[in-house]
Amino acid sequence: MSAPGSDASLELQRRLQRSAVWDDVAGGLYAVLGLGRSGVAAANALARRGAEVIAWDDAPADQLRARLDQLDPRVQARCGASYAARPGEIAVLSPGIGPTTPTWKRVHASAAAVIGEVELFYRLDRAANQGAGHPILAITGTDGKTTTACMLAALCESAGYETLLAGNIGEPLCDHVDKLGPRAVVVAEVSAFQLITSPLFRPRVAVLTNIAADHLDYFDHDFDAYIAAKVALAQNCGPGDTVVVNGHDRRFATLRERLVRSTPTGPTVLPFSARAELPAGATLRDGHLQLVAGGGTWDLAATTELGVDGPQPWGGVHNHDNALAASAAAFAFGVPLAAIRRGLRTFAPPRHRCEPVGRIGEVRFVNDSKATNPHAAMAGLRGTSKAEGERLVWIGGGSEKDSDFGELAVVIRDHADEVVLTGATAHRIAAALADLPDAPPVHHVPDLHAAVPRAWQLAGARGVVLLSPACASFDAFKSYAHRGDTFRDAVARLAQATGAAPLTGEQPTHTS
């Protein structure tokens, strides 16, 4: 192994910086910053290959004991200290360390190169399968990326592929870098936080679901920087790749035009939309999901057939968009049409996304905790319809992300009969509603445990209680999933207290 800072070591570092195929990292110098799940996975993947790795975290060791115990013994852990780069070092940066933080600025000023865990997986995996790597189908966007990723994985599995679903959705990709079979396909949900440290990441299929104002605090209130992080995924694609892109989002119009003009040196472009009938791509016509490509038209499923062979049917125009995006990506990858059709009929949406958690009497409860921004909450409100005589009570609020609630307030007014607010943003959402004529009544409660019984009372004899917060969960919860589970538990306790029948996960009615 070359000594740190030697000519041989620095030459290795320069080679690694330029290369997208890391078949040999032994002797390289790495700093993994941030000991979350992705940091531990990245440090271990490098250490197994003989790299010299220091794992840094500014939290004290006693707070990181569980993570430290998961580290490969060859990784040097340094906790509670400031980062100081070694000559020629490559830094692997946690997605939780944003561009506005002092650590980000120190790393970019001193490290020879800065990448993230997604980029690390891509470069290490490219060395597998005789240097071909595994095909990666990557999904990003403000809303819908998790549902679309889950659906795309289900369509690949329907065709018999060994399928890894990982990334921002849960398990780090680097946890699986040595475990994939030769015919495996990787379905990766990737966030803007991960993409800004993924300069060479090039998936076989890139899916861009939509763009809406979100995480502006992370990007120092620069919406253009947030858009650029998402768009970079498509711009890395080239001949033989496919970009599946939202066909009705005006913010993608320039990208779509640029990619189409780049053919034949650029990727194939497949737009999708359930809101605008497209002449080509994946579109919704007369209540049917269709693919129009290469001079052919293929019917995939009627909207009424989605999920009918699975645990429960599903719908809503936002999910029709997700289904079209996933179907277009699967088609581009080569999944047979029969497998796509079968997968659409059997797929069950993931938890915490317009998930029914039961009913008490004639009041239904719907968990849409994944709606962590106004745009996602608007989709939840629009997608949850009321039967005749039902009242819709919306529960919202959470931690602050500098979101604009003006457009959301209009959708709340048009769909909700009552509003229950909690969390740090409650006063701003209430203020946005107060500016509107005919806004529904607003009720403030201290927490989610109080919100559930209050919303049930407001729903009256027949109704729908929808948790679709429009905000992040970090004011009171570990994650949106923790918030959704808390909602479910609160509903269960209310059912027990009122003597209601045991809860059932009944599917809410959606508009199409």
C-alpha positions in Angstrom: 0.0 0.0 0.0 1.4 3.4 -0.9 2.0 5.8 1.9 -0.5 8.7 2.3 0.7 11.7 0.3 3.3 9.7 -1.7 3.5 10.2 -5.5 1.9 6.7 -6.0 -0.9 7.5 -3.7 -1.7 10.9 -5.3 -1.6 9.3 -8.8 -4.1 6.7 -7.6 -6.3 9.5 -6.3 -6.2 11.3 -9.6 -7.1 8.2 -11.5 -10.0 7.5 -9.2 -11.3 11.0 -9.6 -11.5 10.7 -13.3 -12.8 7.1 -13.6 -16.4 5.9 -13.3 -15.3 2.3 -12.9 -13.6 1.7 -9.5 -12.2 -1.8 -9.9 -9.3 -1.2 -7.5 -9.4 1.3 -4.7 -6.8 -0.3 -2.5 -4.4 2.3 -1.1 -6.8 5.2 -1.7 -7.5 7.7 1.0 -11.2 8.4 1.9 -13.0 10.4 4.5 -16.7 9.4 5.0 -18.5 12.3 6.6 -21.6 11.5 8.5 -22.3 8.2 10.3 -25.9 7.6 9.3 -26.9 4.4 7.5 -25.5 5.5 4.2 -22.2 6.6 5.8 -21.7 3.3 7.5 -22.5 1.4 4.3 -20.0 3.6 2.3 -17.2 3.2 4.8 -17.6 -0.5 5.0 -17.8 -1.0 1.2 -14.5 0.9 0.8 -12.7 -0.8 3.7 -13.6 -4.2 2.3 -11.7 -3.3 -0.9 -8.5 -2.2 0.9 -9.1 1.5 1.0 -7.8 3.6 3.9 -11.0 5.1 5.4 -11.6 7.6 8.2 -15.2 7.9 9.2 -16.0 11.4 10.7 -19.0 12.6 12.6 -19.4 15.7 14.7 -21.6 13.9 17.3 -19.8 12.4 20.3 -19.1 8.7 20.3 -21.6 7.8 23.0 -24.4 9.1 20.8 -23.1 7.0 17.8 -22.4 3.7 19.6 -24.9 1.6 17.5 -23.4 3.0 14.3 -19.8 2.6 15.4 -20.5 -1.1 16.2 -21.6 -1.6 12.6 -18.4 -0.3 11.1 -15.8 -2.6 9.6 -12.9 -2.9 12.1 -10.6 -1.5 9.4 -12.4 1.8 9.4 -10.9 4.5 11.7 -13.7 6.4 13.4 -13.3 10.0 14.6 -16.3 11.5 16.5 -16.9 14.9 18.0 -14.0 16.4 16.0 -13.8 18.8 13.1 -13.0 17.5 9.7 -9.4 18.0 8.4 -8.6 16.6 5.0 -5.5 14.6 4.1 -3.6 15.3 0.9 -5.4 13.9 -2.1 -8.3 12.6 0.0 -11.7 11.8 -1.6 -14.6 12.7 0.7 -17.9 10.8 0.7 -20.4 13.2 2.0 -23.6 12.4 3.9 -26.8 13.7 2.2 -27.6 15.3 5.5 -24.7 17.7 5.2 -26.1 20.5 3.0 -24.4 23.3 1.0 -25.2 25.9 3.7 -23.3 24.0 6.4 -19.7 24.8 7.5 -18.8 21.2 7.0 -19.8 21.3 3.3 -17.7 24.4 2.8 -14.7 22.9 4.5 -14.9 19.7 2.6 -15.2 21.4 -0.8 -12.3 23.7 0.1 -9.9 20.9 1.1 -10.8 17.5 -0.3 -9.4 16.4 -3.7 -12.9 15.3 -4.7 -16.4 15.1 -3.1 -18.9 12.4 -3.9 -21.9 10.8 -2.2 -22.9 7.3 -1.3 -25.0 6.9 -4.4 -22.1 7.9 -6.6 -19.8 5.6 -4.7 -22.2 2.6 -5.3 -22.3 3.5 -9.0 -18.5 3.6 -9.4 -17.9 0.4 -7.4 -20.8 -1.5 -9.1 -19.5 -0.6 -12.5 -16.6 -3.0 -11.9 -19.1 -5.9 -11.5 -20.3 -8.2 -14.4 -17.0 -7.9 -16.3 -17.0 -4.2 -16.1 -20.6 -3.7 -17.3 -22.1 -3.2 -13.9 -25.8 -3.7 -13.2 -28.5 -1.8 -15.0 -29.8 1.1 -12.8 -33.3 2.5 -13.1 -33.3 5.7 -11.1 -36.2 7.8 -10.0 -36.2 11.4 -8.7 -38.6 14.2 -8.3 -40.3 16.3 -5.6 -43.4 14.0 -5.3 -44.3 10.5 -6.3 -40.7 9.1 -6.5 -41.2 6.5 -3.7 -44.5 5.2 -5.1 -43.1 5.2 -8.6 -39.9 3.4 -7.5 -41.9 0.8 -5.6 -44.2 0.3 -8.6 -41.2 0.0 -11.1 -39.6 -2.6 -8.8 -42.9 -4.5 -8.8 -43.1 -4.5 -12.6 -39.5 -5.7 -12.9 -40.2 -8.5 -10.3 -43.3 -9.4 -12.3 -41.0 -10.1 -15.3 -38.8 -12.4 -13.1 -35.9 -10.0 -12.5 -33.8 -10.1 -9.4 -34.6 -6.6 -8.2 -33.0 -4.4 -5.7 -35.1 -1.5 -4.5 -32.9 0.9 -2.4 -31.5 4.4 -2.1 -33.4 7.3 -0.6 -36.3 4.9 0.0 -34.6 3.1 2.8 -31.6 0.8 2.5 -28.3 2.3 1.3 -27.2 1.1 -2.1 -23.7 0.4 -0.8 -25.1 -2.2 1.5 -25.7 -4.4 -1.6 -22.7 -3.6 -3.7 -21.2 -7.1 -3.3 -24.5 -9.0 -3.1 -26.1 -8.6 -6.6 -26.4 -11.5 -9.0 -25.3 -11.1 -12.6 -28.9 -10.6 -13.9 -30.0 -8.2 -11.1 -31.5 -4.8 -11.8 -31.3 -1.9 -9.4 -34.2 0.4 -8.9 -32.9 3.4 -7.0 -34.9 6.3 -5.5 -32.5 9.2 -5.4 -33.1 12.6 -3.8 -31.7 16.0 -4.7 -29.5 15.7 -1.6 -27.9 12.7 -3.1 -27.7 13.9 -6.7 -25.7 17.0 -5.9 -22.8 14.7 -4.9 -23.2 12.3 -7.9 -21.3 13.9 -10.8 -20.9 10.8 -13.0 -24.0 8.8 -11.9 -25.6 7.6 -15.2 -28.6 5.2 -14.9 -29.9 3.1 -17.8 -33.3 4.7 -17.2 -33.9 8.0 -15.4 -37.3 9.0 -14.3 -38.2 12.6 -13.3 -41.6 12.7 -11.7 -42.2 16.4 -11.1 -40.7 19.6 -9.6 -42.2 21.7 -6.9 -40.8 24.1 -4.3 -39.4 21.9 -1.5 -36.3 21.7 0.6 -35.4 25.3 -0.2 -33.8 25.8 3.2 -31.3 23.0 2.2 -30.4 24.9 -1.0 -30.2 28.3 0.7 -33.5 29.3 -0.9 -32.2 28.8 -4.4 -35.0 27.0 -6.4 -32.8 26.9 -9.5 -30.2 25.0 -7.6 -32.8 22.5 -6.5 -34.1 22.0 -10.1 -30.5 21.7 -11.4 -29.8 18.8 -8.9 -32.8 16.9 -10.2 -32.2 17.6 -13.9 -28.6 16.5 -13.7 -29.8 12.9 -13.5 -31.2 13.2 -17.0 -28.3 15.2 -18.4 -25.9 12.5 -17.5 -27.7 10.0 -19.7 -26.6 9.3 -23.3 -27.1 6.9 -26.2 -28.8 3.7 -25.2 -30.3 5.3 -22.1 -33.9 6.5 -21.7 -35.2 9.6 -19.8 -38.8 9.2 -18.6 -39.9 12.8 -17.9 -43.1 14.5 -16.7 -45.0 15.7 -19.8 -47.1 18.3 -18.2 -44.7 20.0 -15.8 -43.7 23.2 -17.5 -40.4 23.3 -15.6 -39.3 20.3 -17.6 -40.2 21.8 -21.0 -36.8 23.1 -21.8 -35.2 19.8 -20.6 -37.5 17.8 -22.8 -36.7 19.9 -25.8 -33.0 19.8 -25.2 -32.9 16.0 -24.8 -35.0 15.4 -28.0 -32.7 17.7 -30.0 -29.6 15.7 -28.7 -30.7 12.5 -30.5 -28.9 10.4 -31.7 -26.1 11.3 -29.3 -28.4 11.7 -26.4 -30.9 9.5 -24.6 -34.4 8.4 -25.8 -37.1 10.6 -24.3 -40.4 9.2 -23.1 -42.8 11.7 -21.6 -45.7 10.7 -19.4 -48.8 12.4 -18.2 -52.2 11.4 -16.8 -53.3 15.1 -17.0 -52.5 16.0 -20.7 -53.1 13.6 -23.6 -49.7 13.1 -25.3 -49.1 12.2 -28.9 -46.2 10.0 -27.8 -45.1 8.5 -24.5 -47.2 7.1 -21.7 -50.6 8.8 -21.5 -54.1 8.4 -20.3 -56.8 8.1 -22.9 -60.5 7.4 -22.3 -59.8 6.0 -18.8 -57.0 3.7 -20.1 -53.2 3.9 -19.4 -51.5 3.6 -22.8 -48.0 3.6 -24.2 -47.4 5.3 -27.6 -43.9 4.7 -28.9 -42.1 3.6 -32.1 -45.2 3.9 -34.2 -47.2 1.5 -31.9 -49.9 2.0 -29.3 -50.3 -0.5 -26.4 -53.1 -0.5 -23.9 -51.8 -1.3 -20.4 -54.8 -1.1 -18.1 -58.0 0.7 -17.4 -57.8 3.0 -14.3 -60.4 0.8 -12.7 -58.1 -2.3 -13.0 -55.2 -0.8 -11.0 -54.5 -3.1 -8.0 -57.7 -5.2 -8.5 -55.8 -8.5 -8.2 -53.8 -7.3 -5.1 -54.7 -6.4 -1.5 -56.8 -3.4 -2.6 -57.6 -1.3 -5.7 -56.0 2.2 -6.0 -56.3 5.3 -8.0 -56.2 9.1 -8.0 -54.7 11.1 -10.9 -51.4 11.4 -9.0 -51.1 7.6 -8.9 -52.1 7.4 -12.5 -49.1 9.6 -13.2 -46.9 7.3 -11.1 -48.2 4.2 -12.9 -47.5 5.8 -16.3 -44.0 6.8 -15.3 -43.2 3.3 -13.9 -44.7 1.6 -16.9 -42.7 3.8 -19.3 -39.5 3.1 -17.4 -40.2 -0.7 -17.4 -41.0 -0.7 -21.1 -37.8 1.2 -21.8 -35.8 -1.3 -19.9 -37.4 -4.2 -21.8 -40.0 -5.6 -19.3 -42.6 -7.4 -21.4 -46.0 -5.8 -21.8 -47.6 -8.8 -20.2 -45.5 -8.4 -17.1 -46.3 -4.6 -16.9 -50.0 -5.3 -17.2 -49.8 -8.0 -14.6 -47.9 -5.8 -12.2 -50.3 -2.9 -12.5 -53.1 -5.2 -11.5 -51.3 -6.7 -8.5 -49.3 -3.7 -7.1 -50.2 -2.3 -3.7 -49.0 1.3 -3.0 -46.4 1.6 -0.2 -47.4 2.7 3.3 -48.0 6.3 4.4 -49.2 7.3 0.9 -53.0 7.8 0.9 -53.0 4.6 3.0 -56.4 3.6 4.5 -56.0 2.8 8.2 -59.6 1.9 8.9 -62.9 3.5 10.0 -64.7 4.3 13.2 -68.4 4.1 12.5 -68.9 5.9 9.2 -65.7 8.0 9.4 -62.8 6.8 7.3 -59.1 7.5 8.3 -56.4 8.0 5.6 -52.7 8.2 6.3 -50.8 10.3 3.8 -47.9 11.2 6.1 -45.5 11.0 3.1 -47.0 14.3 2.0 -44.1 16.3 3.4 -44.5 19.4 1.2 -47.5 21.4 0.0 -47.5 20.0 -3.5 -47.8 16.4 -2.2 -50.6 17.4 0.2 -52.5 19.0 -2.7 -52.3 15.7 -4.5 -53.6 13.9 -1.4 -56.5 16.3 -1.1 -57.4 16.1 -4.7 -57.1 12.3 -4.8 -59.3 11.6 -1.8 -62.9 12.1 -2.8 -66.0 12.4 -0.6 -69.1 10.2 -1.1 -72.4 12.0 -0.9 -73.0 13.2 2.6 -69.4 12.8 3.7 -67.3 15.6 5.3 -63.5 15.8 4.7 -61.4 16.9 7.7 -57.8 17.7 6.8 -55.0 17.4 9.4 -51.9 19.4 8.5 -48.8 21.1 9.8 -45.3 20.1 10.9 -41.8 21.4 10.9 -40.7 24.5 9.0 -39.1 24.2 5.5 -39.9 27.8 4.3 -42.7 26.5 2.1 -45.2 28.7 0.4 -48.7 27.6 1.5 -50.7 30.0 -0.7 -51.6 27.5 -3.5 -52.2 24.8 -0.9 -54.7 27.0 0.9 -56.8 27.2 -2.3 -56.9 23.4 -2.6 -57.8 23.0 1.1 -60.6 25.5 0.6 -61.9 23.6 -2.4 -61.8 20.1 -0.9 -61.9 20.2 2.9 -64.8 21.0 5.2 -62.7 21.4 8.4 -59.0 21.9 9.0 -57.1 20.7 12.1 -53.6 22.1 12.4 -50.6 21.3 14.6 -46.8 21.9 14.6 -44.5 24.8 13.9 -46.2 25.7 10.6 -49.8 25.8 11.9 -49.9 29.6 12.2 -48.6 30.1 8.6 -51.1 27.6 7.1 -53.9 29.3 9.1 -52.8 32.7 7.9 -52.8 31.5 4.2 -56.4 30.3 4.7 -57.5 33.5 6.4 -56.6 35.4 3.3 -59.2 33.4 1.3 -63.0 33.9 1.2 -65.1 30.9 2.1 -62.1 29.1 3.8 -63.1 26.2 6.0 -62.9 26.6 9.8 -59.5 26.1 11.3 -58.9 24.3 14.7 -55.5 24.3 16.5 -54.4 21.3 18.6 -51.2 20.7 20.5 -50.2 17.4 18.8 -51.2 14.6 16.5 -52.7 12.6 19.5 -55.1 15.5 20.0 -55.7 16.0 16.3 -57.3 12.5 15.7 -60.2 12.7 18.2 -60.9 16.3 17.3 -61.0 15.5 13.5 -63.3 12.6 14.2 -65.7 14.8 16.1 -65.6 17.4 13.2 -66.3 14.7 10.6 -69.7 14.1 12.1 -71.8 11.1 11.2 -70.1 10.4 7.9 -66.7 11.6 6.7 -63.0 11.2 5.9 -60.1 12.2 8.1 -57.1 12.8 6.0 -53.6 13.2 7.5 -51.7 14.9 4.6 -49.4 17.3 6.5 -47.7 19.3 3.8 -44.7 19.6 6.1 -41.7 17.6 7.3 -42.1 15.6 10.4 -39.0 16.6 12.3 -40.6 18.9 14.8 -42.1 15.9 16.7 -41.2 12.7 14.9 -38.2 10.8 13.7 -39.6 10.5 10.2 -42.8 10.7 8.1 -43.1 6.9 8.7 -43.0 7.5 12.5 -45.6 10.2 12.1 -47.8 7.9 10.0 -47.5 5.1 12.6 -48.4 7.5 15.4 -51.5 8.5 13.4 -52.5 4.9 13.0 -52.0 4.2 16.7 -54.0 7.3 17.7 -56.9 6.0 15.5 -56.7 2.6 17.1 -56.8 4.1 20.6 -59.8 6.2 19.6 -61.5 3.2 18.3 -60.9 1.3 21.5 -62.1 4.3 23.6 -65.3 4.6 21.6 -66.0 0.9 21.6 -65.8 0.7 17.8 -65.3 -2.5 15.9 -61.6 -3.5 15.2 -60.1 -1.4 12.5 -59.7 -2.6 8.9 -57.5 -1.1 6.2 -60.3 -0.1 3.9 -59.3 1.7 0.7 -60.6 5.2 0.3 -62.4 6.3 -2.8 -60.2 8.2 -5.2 -61.1 10.5 -8.1 -59.6 9.8 -11.5 
